[in-house]
Amino acid sequence: RDGVRCELQVAVDLQRATVQSDEGTVVSDQAQIEAVQVNIANSHITAPADGRIGLRLVDQGNYVTPGDATGIAVIAEMQPISVLFSLPEDSLAQVLEQTHGNAGLKASLFDRNDTKQIAEGTLQTIDNQIDPTTGTVKLRAVFPNTDGVLYPNQFVNVHLLVRTLTGVSVLPNAAIQHGAPGTFVYQLNDDGTVSVKTVTLGPGNATVTQLLSGLAPGAKVVVDGVDRLKDGAKVSVPDNAAPVSGAAPAAGAAPAQPQAAGTGSPAAGAANSGNTPTANSGNASAASNDQAGSAGSGQAGEGTDAWGAGASHKHRHHRRDGGGNAGGGGNGGDSGASQ
């Protein structure tokens, strides 16, 4: 009996060893299956974020490896898109006064020529230090870009609204001159002559500037051909003169397009007869809900943020501006200069 029992025990032990071996084989096979599944999953590349994909960096048949610094393609996050721009330190106090150290001011984005508004956003961040080399401080504004109008590395102008002026008189910027008398304009008189009028200006925007003193609301001023005028020059006003864009004429003071009498070549792009160069005129006019600010230029670009030195200037929308890059992050190199 003992011999039979011993033989049975040996058989049981052999079967147990066989089972354990088979279980090990199953585990090993399962690991191989999982490894193959991982390889299959890795053969399908999923973008880590929404955005616009650029030109591919590899071609079919190229060998790529995980963690390759070159990568396969670059994705630019388009929504939202941010703008980094710089302001002169002299303008920082006005911005901080409105934000009390917090972001939230309205920011408007204009095209390269600073004539057409293309997007609206919000000031998000103000840097905590001034660059001693340039005397500027960096700011970041964010734009939803839901319509996709902003594009990486697109050159843009930023307008930051810091306060609103109401019931002020404004002048077309094209009429404002600088010379020996200081800041002046050519006023069109009732007798068809022009007079030099020294003016004092306030803030403004790209088209008009606040008039503090020197002219009465509704006064007619020359906005084109001023390089051919002098104090007392005789001009004539066509009957079909049109208002100047950006000026809100007061009642009874229709803008005009006078012709300056005298000799000389015609002003570029201005129709005239004979040798009399043309000069367009606009109005110094009373306007309500006018805003004052400054505009700056920069570049829109996802992944390449750059800061350009911006210099504020007077606007009707009281804004502070600077040059910079719009983008989703990174470090840049292009700079823009506001004016």
C-alpha positions as CSV (number, residue, x, y, z in Angstrom):
1,R,0.0,0.0,0.0
2,D,2.7,2.4,0.8
3,G,4.3,1.9,-2.6
4,V,1.0,2.6,-4.4
5,R,0.4,5.7,-2.2
6,C,3.9,6.9,-3.1
7,E,3.3,6.5,-6.8
8,L,0.0,8.4,-6.6
9,Q,1.7,11.3,-4.7
10,V,4.4,11.5,-7.4
11,A,1.7,11.7,-10.1
12,V,-0.2,14.5,-8.2
13,D,3.0,16.5,-7.8
14,L,3.7,16.1,-11.5
15,Q,0.3,17.3,-12.5
16,R,0.5,20.3,-10.1
17,A,3.9,21.3,-11.6
18,T,2.3,21.0,-15.1
19,V,-0.6,23.3,-14.1
20,Q,1.8,25.8,-12.6
21,S,3.9,25.8,-15.8
22,D,0.8,26.3,-17.9
23,E,-0.4,29.1,-15.7
24,G,3.0,30.8,-16.2
25,T,2.7,30.3,-20.0
26,V,-0.7,32.0,-19.9
27,V,0.7,35.0,-18.0
28,S,3.6,35.3,-20.4
29,D,1.3,35.1,-23.4
30,Q,-1.0,37.7,-21.8
31,A,1.9,40.1,-21.4
32,Q,2.9,39.6,-25.0
33,I,-0.7,40.4,-26.1
34,E,-0.7,43.6,-24.0
35,A,2.6,44.6,-25.5
36,V,1.2,44.1,-29.0
37,Q,-1.9,46.1,-28.1
38,V,0.4,49.0,-26.9
39,N,2.3,48.9,-30.2
40,I,-1.0,49.0,-32.1
41,A,-2.2,52.0,-30.0
42,N,1.1,53.8,-30.6
43,S,0.7,53.4,-34.3
44,H,-2.3,55.8,-34.1
45,I,-1.2,59.4,-33.0
46,T,-3.6,61.5,-31.1
47,A,-3.1,65.3,-30.8
48,P,-2.6,66.3,-27.2
49,A,-4.6,69.6,-27.7
50,D,-7.0,71.2,-30.1
51,G,-5.5,73.6,-32.7
52,R,-4.1,74.0,-36.2
53,I,-1.5,71.5,-37.3
54,G,1.4,72.7,-39.4
55,L,3.3,71.1,-42.2
56,R,4.6,67.6,-41.4
57,L,8.2,67.3,-40.4
58,V,8.7,63.7,-41.6
59,D,7.8,61.8,-44.7
60,Q,6.5,58.3,-45.2
61,G,9.3,55.8,-44.6
62,N,11.2,58.0,-42.2
63,Y,12.3,56.4,-38.9
64,V,10.9,58.1,-35.8
65,T,11.4,57.3,-32.2
66,P,9.6,58.3,-29.0
67,G,10.8,61.6,-27.6
68,D,12.3,62.7,-30.9
69,A,13.2,66.4,-30.5
70,T,12.2,67.1,-34.1
71,G,8.7,65.6,-33.7
72,I,6.3,64.7,-36.5
73,A,4.3,68.0,-36.6
74,V,3.7,71.2,-34.6
75,I,0.2,72.1,-33.3
76,A,-0.6,75.8,-32.8
77,E,-3.4,76.4,-30.2
78,M,-5.6,79.0,-31.9
79,Q,-8.4,79.4,-29.3
80,P,-7.8,81.3,-27.2
81,I,-4.7,83.2,-28.5
82,S,-2.7,85.6,-26.3
83,V,-0.8,88.8,-27.0
84,L,2.3,89.8,-25.1
85,F,3.1,93.5,-25.4
86,S,5.1,96.2,-23.7
87,L,4.2,99.6,-22.3
88,P,6.5,102.5,-21.3
89,E,6.8,102.7,-17.6
90,D,5.4,106.2,-17.7
91,S,2.1,104.7,-18.9
92,L,1.9,102.0,-16.2
93,A,0.4,104.1,-13.5
94,Q,-2.7,104.9,-15.7
95,V,-3.3,101.2,-16.3
96,L,-2.8,100.2,-12.7
97,E,-5.1,103.0,-11.6
98,Q,-7.9,101.3,-13.5
99,T,-7.1,97.7,-12.7
100,H,-5.9,98.2,-9.1
101,G,-3.3,95.6,-9.9
102,N,-5.8,93.2,-11.4
103,A,-6.4,92.4,-15.1
104,G,-9.7,92.9,-16.8
105,L,-9.4,96.0,-19.0
106,K,-10.8,95.8,-22.5
107,A,-8.3,95.2,-25.2
108,S,-8.9,95.7,-28.9
109,L,-6.8,94.2,-31.7
110,F,-6.3,96.1,-35.0
111,D,-4.7,95.0,-38.3
112,R,-1.2,95.9,-39.4
113,N,-2.3,99.4,-40.6
114,D,-4.1,100.1,-37.4
115,T,-7.3,100.9,-39.3
116,K,-9.5,97.9,-39.0
117,Q,-10.5,96.2,-35.7
118,I,-10.3,92.5,-36.0
119,A,-10.8,91.2,-32.4
120,E,-11.7,92.1,-28.8
121,G,-10.3,90.6,-25.7
122,T,-9.3,91.2,-22.1
123,L,-6.1,92.3,-20.4
124,Q,-5.1,89.2,-18.4
125,T,-1.7,89.8,-16.7
126,I,0.6,92.7,-15.9
127,D,4.2,91.7,-15.2
128,N,5.7,92.4,-11.7
129,Q,8.8,94.3,-12.8
130,I,10.0,96.9,-15.3
131,D,12.7,96.0,-17.8
132,P,15.5,98.5,-16.9
133,T,17.1,98.1,-20.3
134,T,14.0,99.3,-22.3
135,G,12.1,101.1,-19.6
136,T,9.0,99.0,-20.4
137,V,6.7,96.6,-18.6
138,K,5.2,93.5,-20.2
139,L,1.4,92.8,-20.3
140,R,-0.6,89.9,-21.7
141,A,-4.0,90.2,-23.3
142,V,-6.2,87.2,-24.3
143,F,-8.5,87.0,-27.3
144,P,-11.1,84.2,-27.8
145,N,-10.4,84.0,-31.6
146,T,-13.5,82.0,-32.1
147,D,-13.7,83.0,-35.8
148,G,-10.0,82.1,-36.3
149,V,-9.1,85.6,-37.7
150,L,-5.9,85.7,-35.6
151,Y,-3.0,83.6,-36.9
152,P,0.4,82.8,-35.4
153,N,3.0,85.4,-36.2
154,Q,0.4,87.8,-37.7
155,F,1.4,91.4,-37.2
156,V,-1.2,93.3,-35.2
157,N,-1.8,96.5,-33.2
158,V,-3.1,96.4,-29.6
159,H,-5.4,99.1,-28.1
160,L,-5.9,99.0,-24.4
161,L,-8.9,101.0,-23.1
162,V,-8.1,102.6,-19.7
163,R,-10.7,105.4,-19.5
164,T,-13.5,107.1,-21.3
165,L,-13.9,110.8,-21.9
166,T,-17.4,112.3,-22.6
167,G,-18.4,115.6,-24.1
168,V,-15.0,116.5,-25.5
169,S,-13.9,118.3,-28.7
170,V,-11.7,116.3,-31.1
171,L,-9.5,117.1,-34.1
172,P,-8.7,114.8,-37.0
173,N,-5.1,113.6,-36.5
174,A,-4.3,114.5,-40.2
175,A,-4.8,118.2,-39.4
176,I,-2.3,118.3,-36.5
177,Q,1.1,119.7,-37.4
178,H,4.3,120.3,-35.4
179,G,6.7,123.1,-36.1
180,A,8.1,126.4,-35.0
181,P,4.8,127.6,-33.5
182,G,4.5,124.3,-31.6
183,T,1.5,122.1,-32.2
184,F,-0.8,123.8,-34.7
185,V,-3.4,123.4,-37.3
186,Y,-4.5,125.4,-40.4
187,Q,-7.9,126.8,-39.8
188,L,-10.1,127.6,-42.8
189,N,-11.5,131.2,-42.5
190,D,-14.8,132.5,-43.9
191,D,-12.9,134.7,-46.5
192,G,-11.2,131.5,-48.0
193,T,-7.9,131.9,-46.4
194,V,-6.2,129.8,-43.8
195,S,-4.7,130.8,-40.4
196,V,-2.2,129.0,-38.2
197,K,-3.8,128.2,-34.9
198,T,-1.7,126.9,-32.0
199,V,-3.6,124.2,-30.2
200,T,-3.3,122.2,-27.0
201,L,-4.1,118.6,-27.3
202,G,-5.2,115.8,-24.9
203,P,-5.3,112.0,-25.4
204,G,-6.7,110.5,-28.6
205,N,-6.7,107.4,-30.8
206,A,-5.5,106.5,-34.3
207,T,-7.9,108.9,-36.1
208,V,-8.7,111.8,-33.7
209,T,-7.2,113.6,-30.7
210,Q,-8.9,115.6,-28.0
211,L,-8.8,119.3,-28.4
212,L,-8.2,121.1,-25.1
213,S,-7.8,124.7,-26.4
214,G,-7.0,126.8,-29.5
215,L,-10.1,126.2,-31.6
216,A,-13.8,126.5,-31.2
217,P,-15.9,123.4,-31.9
218,G,-17.0,123.4,-35.5
219,A,-14.0,125.2,-36.8
220,K,-12.8,123.9,-40.2
221,V,-9.2,122.7,-40.4
222,V,-7.1,121.5,-43.3
223,V,-6.3,117.8,-43.2
224,D,-4.6,117.3,-46.6
225,G,-2.1,119.3,-48.6
226,V,-0.9,121.2,-45.6
227,D,2.7,121.0,-46.8
228,R,1.8,123.6,-49.4
229,L,0.1,126.0,-47.1
230,K,1.2,129.0,-45.1
231,D,-0.5,131.5,-42.9
232,G,-2.8,133.6,-45.0
233,A,-2.8,131.3,-48.0
234,K,-5.9,131.6,-50.2
235,V,-8.0,128.4,-50.7
236,S,-11.3,127.5,-52.3
237,V,-13.8,124.9,-51.1
238,P,-15.6,122.5,-53.5
239,D,-19.4,122.3,-52.9
240,N,-19.3,118.5,-52.8
241,A,-16.8,118.3,-49.9
242,A,-17.2,115.2,-47.7
243,P,-16.7,114.9,-43.9
244,V,-13.4,113.5,-42.7
245,S,-13.6,110.0,-41.2
246,G,-13.3,110.2,-37.4
247,A,-14.6,113.8,-37.0
248,A,-18.1,114.5,-35.7
249,P,-19.0,117.9,-37.2
250,A,-20.9,120.4,-35.1
251,A,-24.1,121.8,-36.6
252,G,-23.5,124.3,-39.3
253,A,-19.9,123.4,-39.8
254,A,-19.7,121.0,-42.7
255,P,-16.3,119.6,-43.5
256,A,-14.7,120.8,-46.7
257,Q,-12.1,120.0,-49.3
258,P,-10.5,123.3,-50.2
259,Q,-8.1,123.9,-53.0
260,A,-5.0,125.9,-52.1
261,A,-4.4,128.6,-54.8
262,G,-0.8,129.0,-56.1
263,T,1.8,127.0,-58.0
264,G,3.2,123.6,-57.4
265,S,2.6,120.0,-58.3
266,P,-0.7,118.2,-57.3
267,A,-0.8,116.4,-54.0
268,A,-0.7,112.6,-54.4
269,G,-4.1,111.1,-54.8
270,A,-5.9,114.4,-54.8
271,A,-7.9,115.6,-57.8
272,N,-7.3,119.1,-58.9
273,S,-7.4,121.5,-61.8
274,G,-4.5,123.4,-63.3
275,N,-1.5,123.9,-60.9
276,T,-3.5,124.3,-57.7
277,P,-2.7,121.5,-55.2
278,T,-5.6,120.3,-53.2
279,A,-6.1,120.4,-49.5
280,N,-8.9,118.5,-47.7
281,S,-10.3,120.0,-44.5
282,G,-12.0,118.5,-41.5
283,N,-13.7,119.8,-38.4
284,A,-12.7,120.5,-34.9
285,S,-16.0,119.3,-33.4
286,A,-17.8,118.6,-30.2
287,A,-18.4,114.9,-29.6
288,S,-19.8,112.8,-26.8
289,N,-18.8,109.5,-25.4
290,D,-15.3,109.9,-26.9
291,Q,-12.7,107.6,-25.4
292,A,-9.0,108.3,-25.0
293,G,-6.2,105.8,-25.3
294,S,-3.0,104.7,-27.1
295,A,-2.3,102.0,-29.7
296,G,0.7,99.7,-30.2
297,S,1.9,97.2,-32.6
298,G,3.1,93.6,-32.3
299,Q,2.9,90.2,-33.7
300,A,0.4,87.5,-33.3
301,G,2.0,84.1,-33.0
302,E,1.3,80.9,-31.1
303,G,4.4,79.4,-29.6
304,T,6.6,82.5,-30.2
305,D,6.0,85.3,-27.7
306,A,8.0,88.4,-28.3
307,W,7.9,91.8,-26.8
308,G,8.5,95.0,-28.8
309,A,9.2,98.3,-27.2
310,G,6.0,100.4,-27.5
311,A,5.7,104.2,-27.1
312,S,2.3,105.5,-26.1
313,H,0.7,108.4,-27.9
314,K,-2.4,110.4,-27.6
315,H,-5.8,108.9,-28.7
316,R,-9.4,109.6,-28.3
317,H,-9.7,106.1,-26.8
318,H,-7.5,106.5,-23.8
319,R,-5.5,103.4,-24.3
320,R,-2.0,102.3,-23.6
321,D,-0.3,100.2,-26.2
322,G,2.9,98.5,-27.1
323,G,4.4,96.0,-29.5
324,G,4.3,92.3,-28.8
325,N,3.4,88.8,-29.9
326,A,0.1,87.1,-29.8
327,G,0.5,83.4,-29.1
328,G,-0.1,80.4,-27.0
329,G,3.2,80.5,-25.3
330,G,6.9,80.2,-25.8
331,N,9.7,82.7,-26.2
332,G,10.0,85.0,-29.1
333,G,12.1,87.5,-31.0
334,D,10.1,89.9,-33.1
335,S,9.4,93.3,-31.6
336,G,6.8,95.9,-32.6
337,A,6.8,99.6,-31.9
338,S,3.7,101.6,-31.1
339,Q,3.4,105.2,-32.0
